[in-house]
Amino acid sequence: MTDLERVASRLFWWQSPAEALVDPLRFLAQVMTYGTVEDLTVVQNHFPEEAFRGVLANPPAGVFDPRSWNYWHVRFGIPTPELPKREFETDDDELDRQLENDPRFLRSIEEARRDFREGRGVRLEDIEE
């Protein structure tokens, strides 16, 4: 395993290093947010500074946290724009919002909580499959 693949395996636990390295933009954003100093040293041996700047110019949404977003902009002397956000607006989202605010749904949640407090509820952990 190469040094770059070792970094990828640590930061992308949900996929193989090869899969993580297919998308350099996402890979670098993950390193810039969650990487250690050692990870950065390895990655900087494989990617030029312009690649890191490119990530800031076109960041994948949902990767950066406020601290790392600010750090990298300050490091490169770039004004810090608003942190990119994920956009998941779908018809399902609208349905979820309607359900969450439906008085019948809110009543059923309150009834379930009351039943549980009064000893009439069953924990999911106690249900046999």
VEXPA-642728 format. One line per 5 residues: their letters; for each residue z, y, x of C-alpha. Coordinates in Angstrom, 3 decimals, padded with zeros to 6 digits. Example, Ala and Ser with C-alpha at 12.3 -4.5 7.8 and 13.67 -1.06 7.14 Angstrom:
2
AS = 007.800:-004.500:012.300  007.140:-001.060:013.670 .
//
This chain:
129
MTDLE = 000.000:000.000:000.000  -000.928:003.434:001.371  001.526:006.292:001.626  -000.260:008.066:-001.243  -000.047:004.945:-003.416 .
RVASR = 003.693:004.725:-002.700  004.137:008.265:-004.006  002.032:007.411:-007.059  004.036:004.253:-007.767  007.286:006.200:-007.681 .
LFWWQ = 006.118:009.113:-009.855  003.922:007.165:-012.290  006.162:004.211:-013.144  004.193:003.519:-016.350  000.874:002.811:-014.618 .
SPAEA = -000.518:001.438:-011.408  -000.946:003.709:-008.373  -004.722:003.280:-008.627  -004.672:004.505:-012.225  -002.457:007.462:-011.300 .
LVDPL = -004.785:008.524:-008.491  -007.880:008.519:-010.727  -006.884:011.926:-012.120  -006.056:014.149:-009.114  -005.146:017.134:-011.302 .
RFLAQ = -002.536:015.153:-013.224  -001.343:013.405:-010.061  -000.785:016.692:-008.220  000.948:018.278:-011.219  003.335:015.328:-011.350 .
VMTYG = 004.029:015.638:-007.612  004.514:019.406:-007.910  007.047:018.888:-010.700  008.896:015.700:-009.784  008.035:015.022:-006.155 .
TVEDL = 010.538:015.063:-003.328  010.030:016.949:-000.085  008.874:013.664:001.423  006.368:013.132:-001.406  004.983:016.632:-000.892 .
TVVQN = 004.616:016.068:002.838  002.572:012.928:002.193  000.417:014.520:-000.496  -000.244:017.675:001.537  -001.766:015.428:004.211 .
HFPEE = -004.340:014.268:001.654  -004.988:017.361:-000.478  -005.754:020.928:000.623  -003.783:023.926:-000.599  -006.683:024.865:-002.887 .
AFRGV = -006.151:021.650:-004.840  -002.559:022.704:-005.593  -003.753:026.160:-006.608  -006.345:024.505:-008.836  -003.592:022.665:-010.680 .
LANPP = -001.895:025.984:-011.439  -005.177:027.443:-012.658  -005.848:024.464:-014.944  -002.502:022.706:-015.530  -002.184:019.628:-017.669 .
AGVFD = 000.069:020.513:-020.597  003.478:018.943:-020.792  003.949:018.157:-017.086  005.502:021.253:-015.537  009.046:022.312:-016.265 .
PRSWN = 009.971:026.020:-016.053  011.577:025.703:-012.623  008.637:024.007:-010.898  006.112:026.203:-012.746  007.816:029.331:-011.426 .
YWHVR = 008.386:027.892:-007.945  004.734:027.079:-007.292  003.500:030.421:-008.571  005.983:032.271:-006.355  005.111:030.042:-003.397 .
FGIPT = 001.436:030.940:-003.686  002.074:034.571:-004.603  000.473:034.211:-008.012  001.854:035.994:-011.101  003.588:033.430:-013.312 .
PELPK = 001.954:033.063:-016.725  003.585:031.400:-019.712  004.236:027.709:-019.234  001.443:025.642:-020.838  002.441:023.765:-023.968 .
REFET = 001.139:020.629:-025.604  -000.730:021.152:-028.839  -000.465:018.235:-031.261  -001.287:019.993:-034.494  -002.760:017.354:-036.800 .
DDDEL = -002.658:016.572:-040.484  000.212:014.186:-039.671  002.185:017.096:-038.202  001.792:019.049:-041.420  002.873:016.007:-043.416 .
DRQLE = 005.936:015.612:-041.152  006.873:019.273:-041.696  006.563:018.881:-045.452  008.673:015.721:-045.415  011.364:017.227:-043.188 .
NDPRF = 011.781:020.124:-045.612  011.475:018.156:-048.854  014.754:018.392:-050.804  014.470:014.747:-051.906  014.209:013.611:-048.270 .
LRSIE = 017.110:015.822:-047.179  019.230:014.476:-050.071  018.501:010.864:-049.118  019.500:011.562:-045.506  022.767:013.160:-046.626 .
EARRD = 023.489:010.228:-048.959  022.862:007.740:-046.149  025.193:009.669:-043.827  027.908:009.795:-046.501  027.578:006.059:-047.185 .
FREGR = 027.880:005.329:-043.478  030.960:007.547:-043.100  032.564:005.776:-046.056  031.926:002.336:-044.562  028.949:001.382:-046.735 .
GVRLE = 026.336:001.750:-044.007  024.930:-000.811:-041.585  024.064:000.046:-037.997  020.572:-000.930:-036.886  022.141:-002.787:-033.970 .
DIEE = 023.938:-005.044:-036.467  020.795:-006.134:-038.314  019.542:-009.538:-037.263  015.817:-009.972:-036.945 .
//
